[in-house]
């Protein structure tokens, strides 16, 4: 059974990563969502192993020391990270898994897991990205300008990624990501090991018949 794919979807704030990821999972229910670990307490209705893997600060620090995280960061006093074991187990079962993450976190994942499929989600234009951020109605003008400045810096990191997908329409973006996944599953490298193993298994029998 071929190993699954780790799909890493990232892009600047406001580009619609969460919306696209949610829509993609709706269209491909077999796609596993990468569950993060966190030290923050569960909110009402949240379940361990479903929404997050809830850890004590000591447990999380042990995971850091044991290199058990593909990436992690501290935000507002709590740690968040991507457990390596959950990703590896899912891939070994032949299932695809998607990680929706910010750009800096994605680059950390690539350092430890370069065989992942890294997809950068782009806005149709910076003007459209600004409209999406403004449309939230929760940001001050200074915050909006800061987010746009950070977005430009992040888009300059596009060359670290394997693919770029423009989020001009959610369904179209999902279709493009689906096409990328299909292409990745058809790469020759995914078949060479199995093919050579089959050929090696057949060779002794073939030699015996020829003798």
C-alpha positions, 0 to 999 in steps of 0.5 A: 500500500502506498504511503499517504501524502502530507499536504501542507496548505499555507498562505498569508492571513486573510487569504482564506486558508481555513475556508478552503481547507474546510471546503476541501475536506467536505469534498474529500471526506477521506482526507484526514485533518492534522490535529494540533497539540496545545497547552490551552485548556479545552473549551466547551464541546471540544474533545481530546484527539478531535479538536486538539491533543490537550497537553500539560505544559510539562508534556508539551515541553517533553515533546519539544525535547524528544523532537516529537513535533514537526513545528511549534509556537507559543501564542498568548501564553500557550503552546501549539504544535503539530505532533509527528506521531499522528502524521506518521501513523496516518501516512503509514496507513496510506491516508492523506493528511492536510495541515493548514498552517501559517507560512513560518510554521510551514517552513519549519515543517519542510525542514523536518518533512521535506517530502510533504506537498507544500501548497501556497494559497494566493489572493487574486491580488493584494487589493482583494486581500486588503478587502478581505481583511477590511471586511472582517470589521475587526481590524484597525487601519494600523493593523490592516497595514501591518497585516498587508506588509507581513503578507507581502513578506510571506508571498516573497517566500513562495519559492519554498513551495511546490505549488501555488493556488490562487483563491479566486473562488473556493470551489475552483481552489479546491479543484486545483488542490485536488488535481495536485493531489492526484498528480502527486499520487501518480508520481513515478517515485511512488511506484518504483520501490513496489515495482522493483520488489515485484521484479526481484520476487519474479526473477528467481522463478523466471530463472528456475523455469529457464533452467 
